[in-house]
């Protein structure tokens, strides 16, 4: 099988916002308790944070992490999670039917975020919460000392404001599963009024309004229109959520699922721009894809185990090579839509549908999905080039014709590097790829990284065998006259790094 990709230095889609490679940690399952925080663990620091988890997270170079939810957010009183730990209440979390001991709250999470080198995307409760609680939280986080809640922060040990710049106005407020879910008109009005007060408190912040929780929900489209018409002038981003793999049983269909992701993005962009036109404004609303991931068919825990306990297992998956390929295609889709998708959050980061697993007393280990995220976050920053791709396709009933090669390319001018990310969807054929680099000066290969499993696409990493599937480098040909010929293994994730002299 043969394919051709042509890249031109002048054909640029957009420059990536570094926040495209964000993530998400919710008070759900073992993400917090037993995930980032376990004082009894051999690697725990003076704050109880697991050192083995910190090292894996730091390598991902994550610029922003959404916190504290998620469904948890909509019944969370942030004031329960600040102040002397011994005085904090143990409360019920209706969303995940567990107990929240409030050992980790706003201050502790910011301390952990500083350790791993990331900013925090904060969220306000618009389920059981209200405008006043949102105002008080932003005062606590971002206001200089001298007021009730900023002084409370100082008393709790943090004099300097956190200065959080991105805030979410609730979570999935259209969903009947959400505590305090709302009609579109109710949410639109509340989001508008809450946004107004929050920007009075700190005009420098950026606000993310809830879009539809998934695009198959009956109110999709109408919800976006209603929220945008009410709050357009007050908000900066609209959120999208998508998980792939819930019901996919056939590999080739699953591998084509990102066609729906791309269509979802472009549909929401069209809605945003429709309202822009109606309002006759120059302001553009961009997108925050602040929950995305694959949901493997290999599920170790649902949501019914150990109810009303602290840190019960919730939505823990073991990801296969197959999942990693779809995951890689999702990353490529985000990169290729970076002209409008400015922020994205991999949901989630540790233990819960996560690239990092942290056994209670064992060593944290990386799932197959860890590595495409590692590669994209570290080498996918810069100008996104518009690729011209010619390759064979295959047909699926659900998604129509799907190209065998999915690709994105990023030119980092500062580093003088072009990185090409590519997934070969073919099950049994190498793809002989011809890559043409137009209008670049002399180029030479840095490396070609490949991740695959030649025997079993369902193969996984595990606690017992965390190195079963790892990326590796392969020998590469020289670039001659701006042309590179490489082979892409069947069912493989590829990273081709090129130095531009």
C-alpha positions in Angstrom: 0.0 0.0 0.0 1.3 3.4 -0.9 0.5 6.9 0.4 1.7 10.5 -0.2 1.8 13.4 2.1 2.8 16.9 1.0 3.6 19.6 3.4 4.3 23.2 2.5 5.9 25.7 4.9 3.3 28.4 3.9 0.2 26.1 4.2 -0.6 26.8 7.9 -3.9 25.9 9.6 -3.2 27.6 12.9 -0.7 27.9 15.7 -1.4 25.6 18.5 -2.3 26.9 21.9 -0.2 25.0 24.4 -3.4 24.3 26.4 -4.5 21.9 23.6 -2.6 19.3 25.7 -4.4 19.8 29.0 -5.9 17.1 31.2 -8.5 16.6 33.9 -8.6 15.3 37.5 -11.9 14.9 39.2 -12.8 13.8 42.7 -13.9 10.5 41.3 -12.9 7.0 42.1 -9.2 6.7 42.8 -8.1 9.7 40.8 -7.4 11.8 43.9 -7.4 9.3 46.8 -5.0 6.6 45.9 -4.1 8.3 42.7 -2.2 11.6 43.2 -2.6 11.4 47.0 -1.6 8.5 49.2 0.4 9.4 52.3 1.2 5.7 53.1 2.8 5.1 49.7 6.6 4.5 49.7 7.2 7.4 47.3 4.9 9.9 49.1 6.3 13.3 49.9 5.6 15.5 52.9 2.2 16.5 51.5 1.2 12.9 50.8 1.5 13.2 47.1 2.8 10.1 45.3 6.2 10.7 43.8 5.9 8.0 41.2 2.8 9.6 39.8 4.4 13.0 39.8 7.3 11.8 37.7 5.0 10.3 35.1 2.8 13.4 35.0 5.8 15.8 34.7 7.1 13.9 31.6 3.8 14.7 29.8 4.5 18.4 30.0 0.8 19.2 30.7 0.1 23.0 30.6 -3.3 23.0 32.4 -5.5 20.6 34.4 -9.2 21.0 34.9 -10.4 20.6 38.5 -12.4 19.5 40.6 -15.0 18.0 38.1 -16.8 16.6 36.3 -20.0 15.4 37.7 -18.5 15.8 41.2 -18.5 19.5 40.7 -22.3 19.9 40.6 -22.8 19.0 44.3 -19.4 20.3 45.7 -19.2 23.0 48.3 -15.6 24.3 47.9 -15.6 25.7 51.4 -15.7 22.2 52.8 -12.3 21.6 51.2 -10.3 24.5 52.7 -9.0 25.4 56.2 -7.6 23.0 58.8 -7.9 19.5 57.5 -8.9 18.1 60.9 -12.0 20.4 60.9 -13.2 19.5 57.4 -16.3 17.5 57.1 -16.7 14.1 55.5 -19.6 14.5 53.0 -21.6 12.4 50.6 -20.9 12.8 46.8 -24.2 12.0 45.1 -22.6 12.0 41.6 -20.4 9.0 42.2 -22.2 7.7 45.4 -19.1 7.8 47.5 -17.7 9.7 50.5 -15.6 12.8 50.1 -13.2 13.3 53.1 -12.1 16.7 51.9 -8.4 15.9 52.6 -7.6 17.4 49.2 -9.2 20.7 48.3 -8.4 23.9 46.4 -5.2 24.7 48.2 -3.8 21.2 48.2 -4.6 20.7 44.5 -2.9 23.9 43.6 0.2 22.8 45.5 0.2 19.5 43.6 -0.2 21.4 40.3 2.8 23.5 41.1 4.8 20.4 41.7 4.0 19.0 38.3 4.4 22.3 36.6 0.8 22.9 35.4 -1.8 25.7 35.6 -5.3 24.9 37.0 -8.5 25.2 35.0 -10.9 25.9 37.8 -14.7 25.2 37.7 -17.6 26.6 39.6 -20.6 24.6 40.8 -23.8 25.7 38.9 -25.8 22.6 40.0 -26.4 23.1 43.7 -24.2 26.2 43.7 -25.1 29.7 42.8 -23.6 33.1 41.7 -22.5 34.0 45.2 -20.5 30.7 45.7 -18.8 31.3 42.4 -18.0 34.9 43.3 -16.6 33.7 46.6 -14.4 31.1 45.1 -12.8 33.4 42.5 -12.2 35.9 45.4 -10.5 33.1 47.3 -8.3 32.1 44.4 -7.5 35.3 42.6 -8.1 38.4 44.8 -5.3 40.1 46.7 -5.6 39.9 50.5 -7.8 42.4 52.3 -11.3 40.8 51.8 -13.1 38.0 53.6 -12.3 35.2 51.2 -8.8 36.4 50.2 -8.0 36.7 53.9 -9.3 33.2 54.4 -6.8 32.0 51.7 -4.0 33.8 53.5 -5.0 32.3 56.8 -4.9 28.9 55.2 -1.2 29.4 54.2 -1.3 31.0 50.8 -0.6 34.7 50.7 -0.1 35.2 46.9 -3.3 34.7 44.8 -3.3 31.7 42.5 -4.3 33.8 39.5 -6.2 31.0 37.8 -7.1 32.3 34.3 -9.5 29.7 32.9 -12.8 28.9 34.7 -15.6 26.5 33.7 -19.2 27.6 34.3 -20.5 24.2 35.6 -20.3 20.8 34.0 -22.6 19.0 31.6 -25.6 20.9 32.8 -27.9 19.4 30.2 -27.6 15.9 31.5 -30.3 14.3 33.8 -27.4 12.4 35.5 -26.0 15.8 36.7 -26.9 17.0 40.2 -29.1 20.0 39.7 -29.2 19.8 35.9 -31.0 22.6 34.1 -33.1 23.5 31.1 -31.2 25.3 28.3 -32.9 28.5 29.1 -32.2 28.2 32.9 -28.6 27.4 32.4 -28.1 30.1 29.7 -29.4 32.8 32.0 -27.4 31.5 35.1 -24.2 31.2 33.1 -24.7 34.8 31.7 -25.3 36.3 35.2 -22.5 34.2 36.8 -20.0 35.1 34.1 -20.8 38.8 34.6 -20.0 38.8 38.3 -16.9 36.7 37.8 -15.5 39.1 35.3 -16.3 42.0 37.6 -14.1 40.2 40.2 -11.3 39.5 37.7 -11.6 40.9 34.1 -8.5 39.0 33.0 -10.1 35.5 33.3 -11.4 33.4 30.4 -14.7 31.6 30.8 -15.9 28.3 29.4 -19.7 27.8 29.1 -21.2 24.3 28.9 -22.0 23.0 25.5 -23.9 19.7 25.1 -22.6 16.9 27.1 -22.5 14.7 24.0 -23.7 15.4 20.5 -26.2 12.6 20.5 -28.3 14.2 23.2 -31.7 15.3 21.9 -31.1 19.0 22.7 -27.8 19.2 20.9 -27.6 22.3 18.7 -30.6 24.0 20.4 -28.6 24.0 23.6 -25.6 25.6 22.0 -27.7 28.2 20.3 -29.6 29.1 23.5 -26.5 29.4 25.6 -24.6 31.4 23.0 -27.5 33.8 22.3 -27.7 34.6 26.0 -24.1 34.6 27.1 -22.0 35.3 23.9 -20.7 38.7 25.2 -19.7 37.3 28.6 -17.9 34.0 27.7 -14.8 33.0 25.7 -15.2 29.3 25.0 -17.8 26.7 24.5 -17.1 23.2 25.8 -17.3 19.8 23.9 -17.2 16.4 25.5 -16.7 13.1 23.6 -15.7 9.5 24.5 -15.2 7.0 21.7 -15.4 3.3 21.9 -18.5 2.8 24.2 -20.2 0.4 21.8 -17.6 -0.3 19.0 -17.1 -4.1 18.6 -15.4 -4.2 15.2 -11.8 -2.9 15.0 -11.9 -1.2 11.6 -15.1 0.7 12.5 -13.7 1.7 15.8 -10.5 3.1 14.1 -12.7 5.3 11.9 -14.7 6.8 14.8 -12.7 10.1 14.8 -14.6 11.0 11.6 -17.5 11.7 14.0 -15.2 13.8 16.3 -14.2 16.0 13.4 -17.8 16.4 12.3 -18.8 17.3 15.9 -16.1 20.0 16.1 -17.1 21.6 12.7 -20.8 21.5 13.6 -20.2 23.4 16.9 -17.9 25.9 15.1 -20.8 26.5 12.6 -23.2 27.1 15.5 -20.8 29.5 17.2 -20.3 31.5 13.9 -24.0 31.5 13.2 -24.6 33.4 16.5 -21.6 35.6 15.7 -23.3 36.6 12.5 -26.7 37.1 14.2 -25.1 39.4 16.8 -23.0 41.3 14.1 -20.0 41.1 16.4 -16.3 40.7 15.6 -15.8 38.5 18.7 -15.1 34.8 17.9 -16.1 32.0 20.4 -13.5 29.2 20.3 -13.8 25.7 21.7 -12.6 24.0 24.8 -12.7 20.2 24.2 -12.4 19.7 28.0 -13.3 16.1 28.1 -12.1 13.6 25.5 -10.8 10.0 25.6 -11.4 6.5 24.5 -13.4 4.1 26.6 -12.0 0.6 26.3 -14.1 -2.5 26.2 -11.7 -3.8 28.9 -13.3 -2.3 32.0 -12.0 -3.3 35.4 -14.7 -1.4 37.4 -18.0 0.3 36.8 -19.8 2.6 39.2 -21.6 0.1 41.4 -18.8 -1.1 43.6 -18.2 -0.1 47.2 -20.8 2.6 47.4 -20.4 5.3 50.0 -16.7 4.7 50.7 -13.7 6.9 50.1 -12.0 6.4 46.7 -14.0 3.4 45.4 -12.9 2.1 42.0 -14.8 4.0 39.2 -14.5 3.6 35.5 -11.0 2.0 35.4 -10.0 0.8 32.0 -7.0 -1.2 30.7 -6.1 0.3 27.3 -5.0 -1.9 24.3 -2.9 -1.1 21.3 -6.3 -0.7 19.4 -7.3 1.9 21.9 -4.0 3.7 21.5 -4.5 4.0 17.8 -7.9 5.5 18.2 -6.5 7.8 20.9 -3.8 8.9 18.5 -6.4 9.6 15.9 -8.2 11.8 18.4 -5.0 13.8 19.1 -4.5 14.2 15.4 -8.1 15.5 15.0 -7.6 18.0 17.8 -4.3 19.2 16.2 -5.9 19.6 12.8 -8.7 21.7 14.3 -6.5 23.9 16.4 -7.7 26.9 14.5 -10.8 26.7 16.7 -10.1 24.1 19.4 -7.8 26.1 21.6 -8.0 24.0 24.8 -8.5 20.3 25.4 -8.5 18.1 28.5 -7.7 14.4 28.4 -10.2 12.9 30.8 -8.8 11.7 33.0 -5.2 11.6 34.2 -4.7 9.0 36.9 -6.6 5.7 37.5 -10.0 6.8 36.2 -10.1 6.2 32.4 -6.4 7.2 32.6 -3.0 6.9 30.9 -1.4 6.5 34.3 -2.4 3.7 36.7 -1.4 3.8 40.4 -1.8 0.5 42.3 -2.4 1.1 45.9 1.1 0.1 47.2 2.8 -0.7 43.9 4.6 1.3 41.3 2.7 3.6 39.0 2.8 2.5 35.3 1.9 3.9 31.9 -0.9 2.6 29.7 -0.6 2.4 25.9 -2.4 5.7 25.6 0.3 7.5 27.6 2.8 7.5 24.8 0.8 9.2 22.0 -0.1 11.9 24.5 3.6 12.2 25.6 4.7 12.6 22.0 2.0 15.1 21.0 2.4 17.2 24.1 6.1 17.5 23.7 6.4 17.7 19.9 3.0 18.9 18.7 3.4 22.6 19.5 3.9 25.2 16.8 2.4 25.9 13.4 0.0 23.2 12.3 0.7 22.6 8.6 -2.2 21.7 6.3 -1.3 18.3 4.9 -2.3 17.2 1.4 -2.8 13.4 1.8 -3.3 10.8 -0.9 -4.0 7.3 0.3 -6.4 4.4 -0.1 -9.6 4.2 1.9 -11.7 1.4 3.3 -15.5 1.5 3.8 -17.5 1.2 7.0 -21.3 1.2 7.4 -21.2 3.7 10.3 -18.6 6.2 9.1 -18.4 5.8 5.3 -15.0 5.8 3.7 -12.1 6.0 6.1 -8.5 6.8 5.0 -5.9 4.2 6.0 -3.6 7.0 7.0 -4.5 9.6 9.6 -2.0 12.4 9.9 -1.1 15.8 11.4 2.1 17.9 11.0 3.5 20.6 13.2 6.3 23.0 12.5 8.1 24.4 15.5 10.1 27.3 14.1 11.8 28.0 17.4 13.2 24.5 17.6 13.6 24.2 13.9 11.7 20.9 13.7 8.8 19.5 11.7 7.0 16.6 13.4 4.6 14.4 11.6 2.1 12.2 13.5 0.6 9.3 11.6 -1.6 6.3 12.3 -1.6 3.4 9.9 -5.1 1.8 10.1 -4.2 -1.1 7.9 -4.3 -4.5 9.7 -1.9 -6.4 7.5 -0.1 -4.0 5.1 2.9 -1.7 5.6 2.2 1.7 4.1 5.0 2.9 1.9 4.7 6.6 2.7 6.3 9.3 0.5 6.6 12.6 2.5 7.3 15.7 0.5 8.5 18.9 2.2 8.0 22.0 0.1 9.7 25.4 0.7 11.8 24.2 3.6 15.5 24.6 3.7 17.8 21.6 4.0 16.2 18.9 6.2 17.5 15.8 7.9 15.9 13.0 10.0 16.0 13.2 13.7 14.1 9.9 14.4 11.1 7.8 13.5 9.3 6.5 16.6 6.8 3.6 16.2 4.4 2.0 18.6 2.7 -1.2 17.5 2.1 -4.8 18.5 2.7 -7.1 15.6 0.9 -10.1 17.1 -2.2 -8.7 18.9 -4.0 -5.4 18.5 -5.8 -6.2 21.7 -2.6 -6.5 23.7 -2.2 -4.2 26.7 0.3 -3.1 29.3 -0.4 -4.1 32.9 1.0 -3.8 36.4 2.7 -7.2 36.0 4.0 -6.3 32.5 4.1 -2.5 32.1 6.6 -2.6 29.2 4.6 -5.0 27.0 4.0 -2.2 24.5 6.5 0.6 24.3 7.5 3.1 21.5 10.7 2.3 19.8 12.8 4.0 17.1 13.4 2.4 13.7 16.1 3.0 11.1 15.2 5.8 8.7 16.2 6.8 5.2 17.8 10.1 4.4 15.8 13.0 3.1 16.7 13.8 -0.5 15.6 16.9 -2.3 12.9 17.4 0.3 11.5 13.9 -0.1 11.4 11.2 2.6 10.3 7.6 2.0 9.4 5.6 5.1 7.4 2.5 5.9 4.5 2.6 8.4 3.9 -0.7 10.1 0.4 -2.2 10.1 -1.7 -1.0 13.0 0.9 1.5 14.2 1.3 5.0 15.8 4.2 6.9 14.2 6.1 10.1 15.1 8.5 11.3 12.4 10.8 14.1 13.6 12.7 16.2 11.1 15.3 18.9 11.7 15.0 21.9 9.5 18.5 23.5 9.1 
